[in-house]
Amino acid sequence: MNIDYCKYELQQNSALNRVDLSSAREGVLLRIDQGQSGYASLQTWPELGDPTVEQCLADLHTGTTNPIVDRALHAASLFHTSFLDTPQVQSHATLPRLAGSDMLRAVDADFSAVKVKRGKDWMRLRKKTEAFIKAYPCLRFRFDFNGALKSHLELHQFLSSIPAQQVDFIEDPFSDPELAATWEGFPIAYDRIIPETLNLQNHYLIAKPAIQSLEQIQQLAGDHPDRVIFTSYMDHPLGQLYALKVAQQFYHQHQITAPPLGGLATQDLFAPTPYHALIGKAGPQLSPPTSAELITILEQEVWTPLGS
């Protein structure tokens, strides 16, 4: 197996979450020849405990496995696999900040829901949050707290003054998984903070193919595959397209014809690149290019043999 790589840098339009202090996300594109060249992106979040890109490249070179390397290899193996016509996997808009201009763009792009990042400043911004929810009755909201809340009481305080019918779920509200396990009532979406006993009957699972295998996602989903929400890793368009393929395979396997809204439309978080131009501006549904269109751009990159 021959592996070549080239580095890339995506310029961010704003900070992407409460631990992100950078202005750009770095990653690598991979060209993996296993009889036919497949391509993938590899991008990590060391701020959230991931290995660095450099460590992943070293692991690739030595044949050491880690979840991100394994998923990148799998993505390359699926590069030439066609997208399915059904099910259609639609997405919410991802908004790292709560700003009027971002909300208007989401409405203009025909999104029906938005996911907004919240953090330790949730109390100070609560009134602003309430105002935006009331100002956009056509939208449903999803709030990602990244584990910022310390008690059930804090979540009750947040929920007490917002119209519940406009909120789909609260993602990773608590830093303590046990608080999530004992929470009753309003739906939670589990991403990185997952309790040992996971019951998705009234809650959701956030699935990220960039770091989770299909088998791992199926195991966590248990008897509730219809409660699984697929998202990108806020990464390169190749990563978005891979996440879409895995989502389609998962829902098709479980005969889910109307899956819940995902979070695959994250291209507008970054300044445009030729790859972003191929998949177009963010909208409720990704429009995948052909593999030939992607290869035309990919083969213009400067590739370096891994280990050289």
C-alpha positions as CSV (number, residue, x, y, z in Angstrom):
1,M,0.0,0.0,0.0
2,N,1.5,3.3,-1.1
3,I,0.5,6.5,0.8
4,D,1.1,10.1,-0.3
5,Y,-0.1,13.1,1.6
6,C,-0.3,16.9,1.2
7,K,-1.0,19.4,4.0
8,Y,-3.9,21.8,3.9
9,E,-5.1,24.7,6.0
10,L,-8.7,25.8,6.2
11,Q,-9.2,29.5,7.2
12,Q,-12.0,29.8,9.8
13,N,-14.6,32.5,9.6
14,S,-14.8,32.5,13.4
15,A,-14.0,30.3,16.4
16,L,-15.7,27.0,16.0
17,N,-16.4,26.1,19.6
18,R,-15.5,27.1,23.1
19,V,-12.1,25.4,23.1
20,D,-11.0,26.6,19.7
21,L,-8.4,29.4,19.9
22,S,-7.1,29.1,16.4
23,S,-7.9,31.0,13.2
24,A,-7.4,28.0,10.9
25,R,-7.7,24.2,11.0
26,E,-4.8,22.1,9.7
27,G,-5.0,18.7,8.2
28,V,-3.8,16.5,5.4
29,L,-5.2,15.0,2.3
30,L,-4.2,11.4,1.7
31,R,-3.8,9.5,-1.5
32,I,-3.8,5.7,-0.8
33,D,-3.0,3.3,-3.6
34,Q,-4.5,-0.1,-3.0
35,G,-4.7,-1.1,-6.7
36,Q,-6.8,2.0,-7.3
37,S,-6.0,5.4,-5.7
38,G,-8.5,6.5,-3.0
39,Y,-8.5,9.8,-1.3
40,A,-9.4,11.0,2.1
41,S,-8.9,13.9,4.5
42,L,-7.4,13.6,8.0
43,Q,-8.1,16.4,10.5
44,T,-7.9,16.3,14.3
45,W,-9.0,18.3,17.3
46,P,-6.1,18.0,19.8
47,E,-8.0,20.5,22.0
48,L,-10.6,17.8,22.5
49,G,-8.1,15.0,23.2
50,D,-7.3,13.8,19.6
51,P,-3.8,13.0,18.5
52,T,-2.1,15.6,16.4
53,V,-2.0,15.4,12.6
54,E,1.7,14.7,12.9
55,Q,1.1,11.8,15.2
56,C,-1.5,10.4,12.9
57,L,0.9,10.5,10.0
58,A,3.5,8.8,12.1
59,D,1.0,6.1,13.0
60,L,0.1,5.7,9.3
61,H,3.8,5.3,8.5
62,T,4.4,2.6,11.1
63,G,1.0,0.8,10.7
64,T,-0.1,1.8,14.2
65,T,-3.9,2.1,14.5
66,N,-5.9,4.9,16.1
67,P,-9.5,5.8,15.4
68,I,-8.8,8.8,13.1
69,V,-6.3,6.9,11.1
70,D,-8.6,3.9,10.7
71,R,-11.5,6.1,9.6
72,A,-9.2,7.9,7.0
73,L,-8.2,4.6,5.6
74,H,-11.8,3.5,5.4
75,A,-12.8,6.8,3.7
76,A,-10.1,6.3,1.0
77,S,-11.5,2.8,0.4
78,L,-15.0,4.3,-0.2
79,F,-13.8,7.1,-2.4
80,H,-15.1,5.5,-5.6
81,T,-18.3,4.2,-4.0
82,S,-21.4,5.9,-5.3
83,F,-23.7,7.9,-3.1
84,L,-27.2,6.4,-2.6
85,D,-30.2,8.0,-4.1
86,T,-32.1,7.3,-0.9
87,P,-32.4,8.0,1.9
88,Q,-31.9,11.8,1.6
89,V,-29.9,13.0,4.6
90,Q,-30.6,16.7,5.3
91,S,-28.8,18.9,7.7
92,H,-29.1,21.8,10.1
93,A,-27.0,24.9,9.8
94,T,-24.1,25.0,12.2
95,L,-23.6,28.5,13.8
96,P,-20.6,28.8,16.1
97,R,-22.0,32.2,17.2
98,L,-25.5,33.6,17.7
99,A,-25.4,36.6,15.2
100,G,-28.2,38.1,13.2
101,S,-26.2,37.9,9.9
102,D,-25.6,34.2,10.4
103,M,-29.3,33.6,11.2
104,L,-30.4,35.4,8.1
105,R,-28.0,33.4,5.9
106,A,-29.5,30.2,7.4
107,V,-33.0,31.3,6.6
108,D,-32.1,32.4,3.1
109,A,-30.4,29.0,2.5
110,D,-33.7,27.3,3.4
111,F,-32.4,25.6,6.5
112,S,-35.2,24.5,8.8
113,A,-33.0,24.2,11.9
114,V,-29.8,25.7,13.3
115,K,-27.3,24.3,15.8
116,V,-25.8,27.0,18.0
117,K,-22.7,26.7,20.1
118,R,-23.2,27.7,23.8
119,G,-20.6,27.6,26.5
120,K,-19.7,29.0,29.9
121,D,-21.3,32.3,28.8
122,W,-24.7,30.7,28.5
123,M,-26.3,32.6,31.4
124,R,-25.0,36.0,30.2
125,L,-26.3,35.3,26.7
126,R,-29.6,33.8,27.8
127,K,-31.7,36.9,27.0
128,K,-30.0,37.1,23.5
129,T,-30.8,33.5,23.0
130,E,-34.5,34.0,23.9
131,A,-34.7,37.0,21.6
132,F,-33.3,35.1,18.6
133,I,-35.7,32.1,19.1
134,K,-38.7,34.4,19.2
135,A,-37.4,36.4,16.2
136,Y,-37.1,33.3,14.0
137,P,-40.3,31.3,14.6
138,C,-39.7,29.4,11.3
139,L,-36.5,27.8,12.7
140,R,-35.9,25.0,15.1
141,F,-32.9,25.3,17.4
142,R,-30.3,22.9,18.7
143,F,-27.9,24.0,21.4
144,D,-24.4,22.5,21.9
145,F,-23.0,23.3,25.4
146,N,-19.8,21.3,25.1
147,G,-20.2,20.1,28.7
148,A,-20.4,23.6,30.1
149,L,-23.2,23.0,32.7
150,K,-22.5,21.7,36.2
151,S,-26.0,20.7,37.4
152,H,-29.5,19.8,36.3
153,L,-30.6,23.1,37.8
154,E,-28.6,25.1,35.3
155,L,-30.2,23.3,32.4
156,H,-33.6,23.8,33.9
157,Q,-32.8,27.5,34.2
158,F,-31.8,27.7,30.5
159,L,-34.9,25.8,29.4
160,S,-37.4,27.7,31.6
161,S,-37.6,30.8,29.4
162,I,-37.4,29.4,25.9
163,P,-40.3,27.9,23.8
164,A,-39.7,24.1,24.0
165,Q,-41.5,23.5,20.7
166,Q,-38.7,25.3,18.8
167,V,-35.8,23.4,20.4
168,D,-34.9,19.9,19.2
169,F,-32.3,19.0,21.8
170,I,-29.5,20.1,24.0
171,E,-26.2,18.6,23.0
172,D,-23.6,17.6,25.7
173,P,-25.0,19.9,28.4
174,F,-23.1,18.4,31.3
175,S,-19.5,17.9,32.0
176,D,-20.4,14.9,34.2
177,P,-21.8,11.9,32.3
178,E,-23.7,10.8,35.4
179,L,-25.7,14.0,35.2
180,A,-26.6,13.2,31.6
181,A,-27.6,9.6,32.7
182,T,-29.9,10.8,35.4
183,W,-31.5,13.7,33.4
184,E,-35.2,13.3,32.7
185,G,-37.4,15.3,30.4
186,F,-36.1,17.4,27.5
187,P,-34.1,15.5,24.9
188,I,-30.3,15.4,25.1
189,A,-28.0,14.7,22.3
190,Y,-24.9,12.7,23.3
191,D,-21.6,13.5,21.5
192,R,-18.4,13.3,23.4
193,I,-19.9,13.0,26.9
194,I,-21.7,9.7,26.9
195,P,-23.0,7.9,30.0
196,E,-22.2,4.3,30.6
197,T,-25.9,3.4,30.4
198,L,-27.2,4.9,27.2
199,N,-30.9,4.9,26.4
200,L,-31.8,6.7,23.2
201,Q,-35.6,6.2,23.5
202,N,-36.0,9.9,24.3
203,H,-32.6,11.2,23.4
204,Y,-30.2,11.3,20.5
205,L,-26.7,10.1,19.6
206,I,-24.3,12.3,17.6
207,A,-22.3,10.1,15.2
208,K,-19.1,11.3,13.7
209,P,-17.7,9.0,11.0
210,A,-14.4,10.8,11.2
211,I,-13.7,9.1,14.5
212,Q,-16.3,6.3,14.8
213,S,-16.7,3.2,12.8
214,L,-20.1,2.1,11.6
215,E,-20.0,-0.8,14.0
216,Q,-19.3,1.5,17.0
217,I,-22.2,3.7,16.0
218,Q,-24.5,0.7,15.6
219,Q,-23.5,-0.6,19.0
220,L,-24.2,2.7,20.7
221,A,-27.5,3.1,18.8
222,G,-28.8,-0.2,20.1
223,D,-32.5,-0.5,19.3
224,H,-32.9,3.1,18.3
225,P,-31.0,3.7,15.0
226,D,-33.7,6.3,14.1
227,R,-32.2,8.5,17.0
228,V,-28.8,8.7,15.4
229,I,-27.7,12.1,14.0
230,F,-24.7,12.2,11.7
231,T,-22.4,15.2,11.6
232,S,-19.1,16.2,10.0
233,Y,-16.0,16.8,12.0
234,M,-16.0,20.5,11.0
235,D,-13.4,19.4,8.5
236,H,-12.4,19.4,4.8
237,P,-15.2,18.8,2.2
238,L,-13.8,15.3,1.6
239,G,-14.6,14.6,5.3
240,Q,-18.1,15.9,4.8
241,L,-18.7,13.7,1.8
242,Y,-17.4,10.6,3.6
243,A,-19.7,11.3,6.6
244,L,-22.6,11.5,4.1
245,K,-21.7,8.2,2.6
246,V,-21.6,6.5,6.0
247,A,-24.9,8.1,7.1
248,Q,-26.6,6.8,3.9
249,Q,-25.2,3.3,4.5
250,F,-26.3,3.3,8.1
251,Y,-29.9,4.5,7.4
252,H,-30.2,2.3,4.3
253,Q,-29.1,-0.8,6.4
254,H,-31.8,0.0,9.0
255,Q,-34.5,0.9,6.4
256,I,-34.8,4.4,7.8
257,T,-36.4,6.4,4.9
258,A,-36.8,9.7,6.8
259,P,-33.7,10.1,9.0
260,P,-33.4,13.0,11.5
261,L,-31.6,16.2,10.4
262,G,-27.8,15.8,10.5
263,G,-25.0,18.2,10.7
264,L,-23.1,17.7,7.5
265,A,-23.4,21.2,6.0
266,T,-20.4,22.8,7.6
267,Q,-18.6,24.2,4.5
268,D,-19.5,27.8,5.3
269,L,-17.5,27.7,8.5
270,F,-14.4,28.2,6.4
271,A,-13.1,30.5,3.6
272,P,-13.8,28.9,0.2
273,T,-11.4,26.6,-1.5
274,P,-11.7,24.8,-4.8
275,Y,-13.1,21.8,-2.9
276,H,-15.8,24.0,-1.3
277,A,-16.7,25.3,-4.7
278,L,-17.4,21.8,-5.9
279,I,-19.9,21.1,-3.1
280,G,-21.4,24.6,-3.2
281,K,-22.6,26.9,-0.4
282,A,-24.1,25.3,2.7
283,G,-27.7,24.2,2.3
284,P,-30.0,21.6,3.9
285,Q,-28.6,18.9,1.5
286,L,-25.1,18.3,0.3
287,S,-24.7,18.0,-3.5
288,P,-21.9,15.6,-4.0
289,P,-19.6,16.0,-7.0
290,T,-18.4,13.0,-9.0
291,S,-15.2,11.3,-8.1
292,A,-13.8,12.4,-11.4
293,E,-14.5,16.1,-10.5
294,L,-12.7,15.6,-7.2
295,I,-9.7,13.8,-8.8
296,T,-9.2,16.7,-11.2
297,I,-8.6,19.0,-8.2
298,L,-6.8,16.5,-6.1
299,E,-4.2,15.7,-8.7
300,Q,-3.3,19.3,-8.8
301,E,-2.0,19.1,-5.3
302,V,1.7,18.6,-4.5
303,W,1.9,15.1,-3.0
304,T,4.7,13.8,-0.8
305,P,5.3,10.1,-0.2
306,L,4.7,9.2,3.4
307,G,7.9,8.6,5.3
308,S,10.1,10.4,2.8
